[in-house]
Amino acid sequence: MKKYIVFSCTTVCVCILFFLLLDNDESIKGEEDINTSNLNLVENSPMDFTELKIEVLREGSGDESKREDTLVVNYVGTLRDGTKFDSSYDRGQPFEFTLGQNSVIQGWEQGMLGMRVDEKRKIEIPSVMGYGESGVSSIPGNSGLIFEVELLEIK
């Protein structure tokens, strides 16, 4: 008689998550060590993703943004299902912040490093680099976020 090993879907998911977490622990580095060309999207579940993904939608020009630069941006933020939760365009007011001061979510801190003026990026942010388990306002907990960001100025 043949013997079969049966794993539940939950067991397999826990194992995969365990190995992803092990890999992430080894790769956590300071912002200056992040190579944005190597960031990619890994599907974890229908509700979230586990790694930051950056896609350049339009090339910019000039110097690249770095820590301590003040960035002026326009953006649209959506949940994975396409629900818009925020937009500087809708307010008619660009958003300004300084990289490296942790005044924005980690997905923005890392996702906007190396941007050039007039560049437009799509940044897909896992919940752990966004608002985490608790969420905020109209963003439910454990939500992956998608931003289309346009860099208007580096001060």
Order of alpha helices (4+ residues) and beta strands (2+ residues): alpha-beta-beta-beta-beta-beta-alpha-beta-alpha-beta-beta
